[in-house]
Amino acid sequence: MAFLSSLQLPSATQVCVNLPKNLLKKHNFAESLLDDIVVQNGKTQCFDRAIIAPRTCAIPSYADDTRLYDEIHVLEIAVSQRKNLDKLEEALFRAFPYALILIARHDDAERITLAHFRTNAADKSLNVLTDVIHSRWFDANAPLPLAVTYAVLPKDNLYAFYSAIFDDIVMDNVRQVWPEYAQTAQTARLALQLYQIYDKQRSEASAALKREKQMHHCLEYNRKLLALQDKIEKIPSLCADELTACMASYAPNLA
């Protein structure tokens, strides 16, 4: 629990509520997803570890026309494999009516996932995920590289508190690609999305190059790889509008 320990949450926020598979089944979780959750000593390794709320730490809730952040729950799950983890996490985010800080453990590693959401206009009990961020995998037994502690996080409201953790993960992720990245977390998020588009194209071109037998096609793929590498190197210098325009031309659904 490297991340949970590093948060240094007030003792009043800390709980330990087990969420058994039978409870999750009532929320229409697929059996294939539930099978990935580790069971140890007869207990499903899915726990609500902390509740960050006005009543537990005096941070005010946040509400506007589309968002309600009145509690943040810290969930911890242990999984037997990573293959279906994204789907399992999405199911948890959709099932919980609160903001989640989700800590997933696999063997001796863990990652943190957060998701911003808005209230479903047709059904106020449901949330619509608007932005999801995954940290990289960390050694669960080592000090966490993220400098996120309760003491330094903003206490203006729960949305600001949650957003600060979200942004810190974004910045850590972007600096794995560009160590000197110096723009805002909001711009960094767009930069990462564009990088993923280019990186996927680069992987596809590289795989095609390995299969190609004709010289002129090999040269074409090499040119494409060089062009993609050049685009990736230029991403850190692009502003938010430029990043959005680039994504619109390659992947309109991300614009």
Salt bridges, closest charged atoms under 4 A:
GLU31 OE2 - LYS25 NZ 3.56
ASP48 OD2 - HIS73 ND1 2.70
GLU71 OE2 - ARG55 NH1 2.72
GLU71 OE1 - HIS73 NE2 2.65
GLU76 OE1 - ARG49 NE 2.75
GLU76 OE2 - ARG105 NE 2.76
ASP86 OD1 - ARG111 NH2 2.54
ASP86 OD1 - HIS134 NE2 3.84
GLU89 OE1 - ARG111 NH2 2.81
GLU89 OE1 - HIS134 ND1 3.49
GLU90 OE2 - ARG94 NE 3.03
ASP107 OD2 - HIS106 ND1 3.68
ASP131 OD1 - ARG189 NH2 2.89
ASP172 OD2 - ARG136 NE 2.69
ASP199 OD1 - ARG202 NH2 2.65
GLU220 OE1 - HIS217 ND1 3.52
ASP230 OD2 - LYS234 NZ 3.07
